[in-house]
Amino acid sequence: MIQIDILDVKIENVYSSFGGKGNVMKLEKQITNEELLELTKKAFENNEVAEFLCGEKGYACPISHFVPANVPTDFSRIIDFGVYKLYEETKNEKIVAKFEEAILYLLDCDPAKNWIAFMVCWNQIRNEKRHEAPLNSLIKS
């Protein structure tokens, strides 16, 4: 059964690797880059960076409904318009340390969180190789 509203889409009775049968996919209204930056600031201030990277505890950054994927959060946006923008505004090296700590924490969790850590690392390394990353935390020159 597919139910379509103006702001969201639900696909019911589908199996997912992220939690079994049920309401698997709900596409929500996109947040603005300004809202994402505020979420990023909140996560770093509250030492909830791992939760932010996972889209948990109210830190959801829904992926575009044009992307055919069922992922917990938009990894590319949270890095580019969240972590990078916060670092560019503050030049605070604690942001780099907390970012790395969150990734290491996720690697010590369940397989779904390991995958999230991989996706975050992949985005970071890609940006570093393209010289688009304002912080170079994962690969050293």
ChimeraX commands (.cxc) that place a marker at each C-alpha (Angstrom):
marker #1 position 0.00,0.00,0.00 radius 0.5
marker #1 position 1.37,3.41,-0.91 radius 0.5
marker #1 position 0.04,6.48,0.83 radius 0.5
marker #1 position 0.98,9.88,-0.56 radius 0.5
marker #1 position 0.61,13.16,1.30 radius 0.5
marker #1 position 1.92,16.58,0.43 radius 0.5
marker #1 position 4.90,16.34,2.80 radius 0.5
marker #1 position 5.66,12.65,3.08 radius 0.5
marker #1 position 5.45,9.24,1.47 radius 0.5
marker #1 position 4.98,5.99,3.37 radius 0.5
marker #1 position 5.73,2.58,1.99 radius 0.5
marker #1 position 4.22,-0.09,4.20 radius 0.5
marker #1 position 4.76,-3.83,4.58 radius 0.5
marker #1 position 8.24,-3.82,3.09 radius 0.5
marker #1 position 11.32,-5.50,4.53 radius 0.5
marker #1 position 14.35,-3.43,5.44 radius 0.5
marker #1 position 17.84,-4.14,6.66 radius 0.5
marker #1 position 17.34,-1.31,9.18 radius 0.5
marker #1 position 14.64,-2.89,11.27 radius 0.5
marker #1 position 12.53,-5.55,9.65 radius 0.5
marker #1 position 8.99,-5.30,8.35 radius 0.5
marker #1 position 6.89,-2.18,8.76 radius 0.5
marker #1 position 6.95,1.44,7.75 radius 0.5
marker #1 position 10.36,1.47,6.15 radius 0.5
marker #1 position 10.52,4.68,4.22 radius 0.5
marker #1 position 9.13,8.04,5.21 radius 0.5
marker #1 position 10.36,10.97,3.22 radius 0.5
marker #1 position 10.07,14.13,5.22 radius 0.5
marker #1 position 10.32,17.79,4.42 radius 0.5
marker #1 position 13.92,18.82,3.76 radius 0.5
marker #1 position 15.61,21.06,6.30 radius 0.5
marker #1 position 17.43,24.19,5.18 radius 0.5
marker #1 position 21.21,24.55,5.38 radius 0.5
marker #1 position 20.70,27.10,8.17 radius 0.5
marker #1 position 18.58,24.61,10.15 radius 0.5
marker #1 position 21.22,21.96,9.54 radius 0.5
marker #1 position 23.95,24.25,10.88 radius 0.5
marker #1 position 21.87,24.88,14.02 radius 0.5
marker #1 position 21.41,21.12,14.49 radius 0.5
marker #1 position 25.18,20.69,14.07 radius 0.5
marker #1 position 25.93,23.35,16.70 radius 0.5
marker #1 position 23.49,21.70,19.11 radius 0.5
marker #1 position 25.03,18.25,18.57 radius 0.5
marker #1 position 28.58,19.47,19.16 radius 0.5
marker #1 position 27.57,21.55,22.21 radius 0.5
marker #1 position 25.72,18.57,23.73 radius 0.5
marker #1 position 28.44,16.03,22.87 radius 0.5
marker #1 position 25.95,14.12,20.72 radius 0.5
marker #1 position 27.99,14.02,17.52 radius 0.5
marker #1 position 27.56,10.25,17.03 radius 0.5
marker #1 position 23.79,10.63,17.35 radius 0.5
marker #1 position 23.94,13.54,14.88 radius 0.5
marker #1 position 25.85,11.42,12.36 radius 0.5
marker #1 position 23.21,8.68,12.73 radius 0.5
marker #1 position 20.23,11.02,12.49 radius 0.5
marker #1 position 19.08,10.04,15.99 radius 0.5
marker #1 position 17.75,12.04,18.96 radius 0.5
marker #1 position 16.07,14.66,16.79 radius 0.5
marker #1 position 19.12,15.19,14.57 radius 0.5
marker #1 position 17.47,13.93,11.40 radius 0.5
marker #1 position 18.55,15.40,8.09 radius 0.5
marker #1 position 16.27,13.64,5.59 radius 0.5
marker #1 position 17.74,12.71,2.25 radius 0.5
marker #1 position 16.20,14.23,-0.86 radius 0.5
marker #1 position 13.13,12.42,-2.14 radius 0.5
marker #1 position 14.84,12.37,-5.55 radius 0.5
marker #1 position 17.53,10.00,-4.24 radius 0.5
marker #1 position 16.45,6.36,-4.52 radius 0.5
marker #1 position 17.89,5.27,-1.18 radius 0.5
marker #1 position 16.67,4.29,2.25 radius 0.5
marker #1 position 19.34,5.72,4.54 radius 0.5
marker #1 position 19.01,7.16,8.05 radius 0.5
marker #1 position 20.36,10.63,7.19 radius 0.5
marker #1 position 21.96,12.66,4.40 radius 0.5
marker #1 position 25.67,12.05,5.07 radius 0.5
marker #1 position 26.92,14.38,2.37 radius 0.5
marker #1 position 24.86,17.33,3.62 radius 0.5
marker #1 position 25.64,16.84,7.31 radius 0.5
marker #1 position 29.35,16.87,6.53 radius 0.5
marker #1 position 29.40,19.67,3.93 radius 0.5
marker #1 position 26.76,22.00,5.37 radius 0.5
marker #1 position 26.98,20.92,9.00 radius 0.5
marker #1 position 30.42,19.91,10.23 radius 0.5
marker #1 position 32.41,21.90,7.63 radius 0.5
marker #1 position 30.35,25.08,8.03 radius 0.5
marker #1 position 30.66,24.93,11.82 radius 0.5
marker #1 position 34.41,24.43,11.55 radius 0.5
marker #1 position 34.74,27.28,9.02 radius 0.5
marker #1 position 32.79,29.61,11.34 radius 0.5
marker #1 position 34.73,28.77,14.49 radius 0.5
marker #1 position 38.10,27.28,13.43 radius 0.5
marker #1 position 37.76,25.30,16.67 radius 0.5
marker #1 position 39.99,22.21,16.59 radius 0.5
marker #1 position 37.71,20.54,19.15 radius 0.5
marker #1 position 35.25,20.07,16.29 radius 0.5
marker #1 position 37.79,17.89,14.49 radius 0.5
marker #1 position 38.48,15.90,17.66 radius 0.5
marker #1 position 34.77,15.36,18.41 radius 0.5
marker #1 position 34.14,14.37,14.78 radius 0.5
marker #1 position 36.91,11.75,14.94 radius 0.5
marker #1 position 35.73,10.50,18.37 radius 0.5
marker #1 position 32.19,10.04,17.05 radius 0.5
marker #1 position 33.44,8.02,14.08 radius 0.5
marker #1 position 35.55,5.80,16.34 radius 0.5
marker #1 position 32.60,5.31,18.68 radius 0.5
marker #1 position 30.36,4.25,15.77 radius 0.5
marker #1 position 32.98,1.73,14.65 radius 0.5
marker #1 position 32.70,0.08,18.07 radius 0.5
marker #1 position 28.90,-0.37,17.80 radius 0.5
marker #1 position 26.53,-2.59,15.84 radius 0.5
marker #1 position 26.86,-3.24,12.08 radius 0.5
marker #1 position 24.37,-0.49,11.11 radius 0.5
marker #1 position 26.42,2.10,13.00 radius 0.5
marker #1 position 29.63,0.66,11.49 radius 0.5
marker #1 position 28.10,1.29,8.07 radius 0.5
marker #1 position 27.23,4.87,9.06 radius 0.5
marker #1 position 30.85,5.41,10.19 radius 0.5
marker #1 position 32.01,4.06,6.83 radius 0.5
marker #1 position 29.68,6.43,4.93 radius 0.5
marker #1 position 30.87,9.42,6.96 radius 0.5
marker #1 position 34.52,8.44,6.39 radius 0.5
marker #1 position 33.93,7.88,2.68 radius 0.5
marker #1 position 32.42,11.37,2.31 radius 0.5
marker #1 position 35.25,12.93,4.32 radius 0.5
marker #1 position 38.01,11.17,2.37 radius 0.5
marker #1 position 36.36,12.02,-0.96 radius 0.5
marker #1 position 36.22,15.68,0.05 radius 0.5
marker #1 position 39.83,15.65,1.26 radius 0.5
marker #1 position 41.02,14.13,-2.03 radius 0.5
marker #1 position 39.09,16.78,-3.97 radius 0.5
marker #1 position 40.55,19.49,-1.70 radius 0.5
marker #1 position 37.03,20.49,-0.70 radius 0.5
marker #1 position 37.41,19.70,3.00 radius 0.5
marker #1 position 38.26,22.62,5.31 radius 0.5
marker #1 position 39.51,20.09,7.86 radius 0.5
marker #1 position 41.81,17.19,7.08 radius 0.5
marker #1 position 41.22,14.69,9.80 radius 0.5
marker #1 position 41.21,11.26,8.20 radius 0.5
marker #1 position 44.11,11.33,5.79 radius 0.5
marker #1 position 47.31,13.20,6.41 radius 0.5
marker #1 position 49.22,14.87,3.59 radius 0.5
marker link #1:1,2 radius 0.2
marker link #1:2,3 radius 0.2
marker link #1:3,4 radius 0.2
marker link #1:4,5 radius 0.2
marker link #1:5,6 radius 0.2
marker link #1:6,7 radius 0.2
marker link #1:7,8 radius 0.2
marker link #1:8,9 radius 0.2
marker link #1:9,10 radius 0.2
marker link #1:10,11 radius 0.2
marker link #1:11,12 radius 0.2
marker link #1:12,13 radius 0.2
marker link #1:13,14 radius 0.2
marker link #1:14,15 radius 0.2
marker link #1:15,16 radius 0.2
marker link #1:16,17 radius 0.2
marker link #1:17,18 radius 0.2
marker link #1:18,19 radius 0.2
marker link #1:19,20 radius 0.2
marker link #1:20,21 radius 0.2
marker link #1:21,22 radius 0.2
marker link #1:22,23 radius 0.2
marker link #1:23,24 radius 0.2
marker link #1:24,25 radius 0.2
marker link #1:25,26 radius 0.2
marker link #1:26,27 radius 0.2
marker link #1:27,28 radius 0.2
marker link #1:28,29 radius 0.2
marker link #1:29,30 radius 0.2
marker link #1:30,31 radius 0.2
marker link #1:31,32 radius 0.2
marker link #1:32,33 radius 0.2
marker link #1:33,34 radius 0.2
marker link #1:34,35 radius 0.2
marker link #1:35,36 radius 0.2
marker link #1:36,37 radius 0.2
marker link #1:37,38 radius 0.2
marker link #1:38,39 radius 0.2
marker link #1:39,40 radius 0.2
marker link #1:40,41 radius 0.2
marker link #1:41,42 radius 0.2
marker link #1:42,43 radius 0.2
marker link #1:43,44 radius 0.2
marker link #1:44,45 radius 0.2
marker link #1:45,46 radius 0.2
marker link #1:46,47 radius 0.2
marker link #1:47,48 radius 0.2
marker link #1:48,49 radius 0.2
marker link #1:49,50 radius 0.2
marker link #1:50,51 radius 0.2
marker link #1:51,52 radius 0.2
marker link #1:52,53 radius 0.2
marker link #1:53,54 radius 0.2
marker link #1:54,55 radius 0.2
marker link #1:55,56 radius 0.2
marker link #1:56,57 radius 0.2
marker link #1:57,58 radius 0.2
marker link #1:58,59 radius 0.2
marker link #1:59,60 radius 0.2
marker link #1:60,61 radius 0.2
marker link #1:61,62 radius 0.2
marker link #1:62,63 radius 0.2
marker link #1:63,64 radius 0.2
marker link #1:64,65 radius 0.2
marker link #1:65,66 radius 0.2
marker link #1:66,67 radius 0.2
marker link #1:67,68 radius 0.2
marker link #1:68,69 radius 0.2
marker link #1:69,70 radius 0.2
marker link #1:70,71 radius 0.2
marker link #1:71,72 radius 0.2
marker link #1:72,73 radius 0.2
marker link #1:73,74 radius 0.2
marker link #1:74,75 radius 0.2
marker link #1:75,76 radius 0.2
marker link #1:76,77 radius 0.2
marker link #1:77,78 radius 0.2
marker link #1:78,79 radius 0.2
marker link #1:79,80 radius 0.2
marker link #1:80,81 radius 0.2
marker link #1:81,82 radius 0.2
marker link #1:82,83 radius 0.2
marker link #1:83,84 radius 0.2
marker link #1:84,85 radius 0.2
marker link #1:85,86 radius 0.2
marker link #1:86,87 radius 0.2
marker link #1:87,88 radius 0.2
marker link #1:88,89 radius 0.2
marker link #1:89,90 radius 0.2
marker link #1:90,91 radius 0.2
marker link #1:91,92 radius 0.2
marker link #1:92,93 radius 0.2
marker link #1:93,94 radius 0.2
marker link #1:94,95 radius 0.2
marker link #1:95,96 radius 0.2
marker link #1:96,97 radius 0.2
marker link #1:97,98 radius 0.2
marker link #1:98,99 radius 0.2
marker link #1:99,100 radius 0.2
marker link #1:100,101 radius 0.2
marker link #1:101,102 radius 0.2
marker link #1:102,103 radius 0.2
marker link #1:103,104 radius 0.2
marker link #1:104,105 radius 0.2
marker link #1:105,106 radius 0.2
marker link #1:106,107 radius 0.2
marker link #1:107,108 radius 0.2
marker link #1:108,109 radius 0.2
marker link #1:109,110 radius 0.2
marker link #1:110,111 radius 0.2
marker link #1:111,112 radius 0.2
marker link #1:112,113 radius 0.2
marker link #1:113,114 radius 0.2
marker link #1:114,115 radius 0.2
marker link #1:115,116 radius 0.2
marker link #1:116,117 radius 0.2
marker link #1:117,118 radius 0.2
marker link #1:118,119 radius 0.2
marker link #1:119,120 radius 0.2
marker link #1:120,121 radius 0.2
marker link #1:121,122 radius 0.2
marker link #1:122,123 radius 0.2
marker link #1:123,124 radius 0.2
marker link #1:124,125 radius 0.2
marker link #1:125,126 radius 0.2
marker link #1:126,127 radius 0.2
marker link #1:127,128 radius 0.2
marker link #1:128,129 radius 0.2
marker link #1:129,130 radius 0.2
marker link #1:130,131 radius 0.2
marker link #1:131,132 radius 0.2
marker link #1:132,133 radius 0.2
marker link #1:133,134 radius 0.2
marker link #1:134,135 radius 0.2
marker link #1:135,136 radius 0.2
marker link #1:136,137 radius 0.2
marker link #1:137,138 radius 0.2
marker link #1:138,139 radius 0.2
marker link #1:139,140 radius 0.2
marker link #1:140,141 radius 0.2
view
